[in-house]
């Protein structure tokens, strides 16, 4: 068991937090759209499969939401 409190997120203005969450959400959507377009064009390859990056952006957005007590 760790004998210290968890770190607190930085004290950012609410608009900045919302902007970071929005950016992460939009990056995930953009990368999904890129993959969909490549599939439609018949050019999808394992090298341009961005699924792990998409999940990373989603994780980042959710982590920001959770870090700021779900206020955003």
C-alpha positions in Angstrom: 0.0 0.0 0.0 1.3 3.5 -0.9 1.7 5.8 2.1 1.1 9.0 0.2 -1.9 10.7 -1.3 -2.4 10.6 -5.1 -1.3 13.7 -7.1 -3.8 16.4 -7.8 -4.4 17.5 -11.4 -3.1 21.0 -12.2 -5.4 23.9 -11.4 -6.5 24.9 -14.9 -9.3 27.2 -16.0 -12.5 25.3 -16.8 -12.3 26.5 -20.5 -8.8 25.0 -20.8 -9.9 21.7 -19.4 -12.9 21.6 -21.7 -10.7 22.4 -24.7 -8.2 19.6 -23.9 -11.1 17.1 -23.5 -12.6 18.3 -26.8 -9.2 18.0 -28.6 -8.8 14.4 -27.5 -12.3 13.6 -28.5 -11.9 15.2 -31.9 -8.5 13.5 -32.5 -10.1 10.1 -31.9 -13.0 10.9 -34.3 -10.5 12.2 -36.9 -8.4 9.1 -36.8 -11.5 6.9 -37.0 -12.6 8.8 -40.1 -9.2 8.4 -41.7 -9.3 4.6 -41.1 -12.9 4.4 -42.5 -11.9 6.3 -45.6 -8.9 4.0 -46.2 -11.2 1.0 -45.8 -13.7 2.5 -48.3 -10.9 3.2 -50.8 -9.6 -0.4 -50.4 -6.2 0.9 -49.0 -6.4 -0.3 -45.4 -3.3 -2.0 -44.3 -2.0 -3.1 -40.9 0.5 -0.2 -41.0 -2.3 2.4 -41.1 -4.5 0.8 -38.5 -4.8 3.6 -35.9 -7.1 1.7 -33.5 -4.6 1.7 -30.7 -4.1 5.5 -31.1 -7.8 6.1 -31.2 -8.2 4.2 -27.9 -5.4 6.2 -26.5 -7.1 9.5 -27.3 -10.3 8.2 -25.8 -8.5 7.1 -22.7 -6.9 10.5 -22.5 -10.2 12.3 -22.8 -11.8 10.1 -20.1 -8.8 10.4 -17.9 -9.1 14.2 -18.0 -12.8 14.0 -17.2 -12.1 11.6 -14.3 -9.2 13.7 -13.0 -11.5 16.8 -12.8 -14.2 14.9 -10.9 -16.4 14.4 -13.9 -17.2 18.1 -14.0 -16.6 18.2 -17.7 
